[in-house]
């Protein structure tokens, strides 16, 4: 079970690669007649700072995640699934709108919390969210967990298309009161010169930014002695039960395994062989997340909704590379706050038993931007009349069509990057130009820019053209500098 045989990994991956990389299987499922279609329920599960190799679905997977593996085993694993930013809130803005966040200025994180609130930073009110489209089409909608798209009323989830809201609005929150006897906290000793180590420790006191609130009137929730990951799961199951007889859309946004690093004995005891207590807590947090995913999927099946519920699982960005020693690049390089593969390529899978064959492996690059059109089309709805940047994944995964090669773009000015085919071009904070052949060098160790000047120029031209209809950042960035896996990084979050 550790990897669900990595979805019978080697055999499946080799089989998929032997075909066209855009093809999910040789025998596509037949299209359903309109009379046979019943609108599916939708659950989009987003983990927080979960790295590509943090789950056992993928090569190098270092933490057993049998329930997350199950999603791919009973559906499709995307081996090259990307998000639009290597940091939380811009990535979430892209997912929620189906549009590159550079179209509306959400280029940098909207934190810290006090700035978010004071300057009214968040998802532009004139942007149309996936929740608004789904609710307009008759779906009951809910957001549970982490929001991070704005603190103020104009950004509040129930003002952005969600009928129900339960969670916290800022970038992170305690998982449990650090003084609770059940809590196992990571509180690092002072480490001069080690950047941002304090971020792993819990808050001494809950603030208005980190407290859990619910409903349109911001009712404060006393979570008591409950572990937040478990409570998020319980809230999701409650929403499912209240809406078993009508179509629903649930954005289930776990904050695990984002800092602060906290767990309980139940999960900590699962990893007695991990000597380092911080790494053991991190593994325990991932395991709790995995339990939550399993509980939700099991409940769907128990109440008879599993067959026609689309469950999409992904992370908002790569693992927390800026916390020294916490993260492992494994089969990729880089992590959160880098535009290397480990920062923007994430665990990504989808289950829909009614339409997707089990053990499907999809090897062509896809994007979190694709969730919006996939969900809207599956629901029989239409996207509003404005430019969108994603594609319907079901056209490839279930219908067997093949997309032409498309570029994917990233920007956190002055850093920017593009991937087209097997090639990735990146301009760093200091203006260095990097070119990688991802097929030959997925860890991005050999810079081919000086050997391929024409390819560099062609990809730079594509970036310039892509930027032509994007807007300037709507607020100023911060700055962070850190070392990870032997490389030095500068980033503007």
Secondary structure, DSSP 8 states (H G I E B T S, - for coil): -TTHHHHHHHHHHHHHHHS-TT-S-SS------GGG----EEEEEEESS--TTSSTTSTT--S--HHHHHHHHTSEEETTEE-S-SSHHHHHHHHHHTS-GGGTT--S---SHHHHHHHT-BS-TTS--HHHHHHHTT-EEEEEEE--SBSSGGG-GGGTT-SEEEEESSS---SS-TTSTTEEE------TT-TTGGGGS--SS--TTTS-EETTTTEE---TT--HHHHHHHHHHHHHHHTTTS-EEEEEE--TTSSS-EEEHHHHGGGTT--SHHHHHHHHHHHHHHHHHHHHHHHHHHTT-GGGEEEEEEESS---TTSTTT---TTS---TT--SHHHHB--EEEE-TTTS-TTEEE-S-EETTHHHHHHHHHTT----SS------THHHHTT--------EEEEETTEEEEEETTEEEEE-TT--EEEEETTT-TT-----TTT-HHHHHHHHHHHHHHHTT----SS----EEEEETTEEEEE--
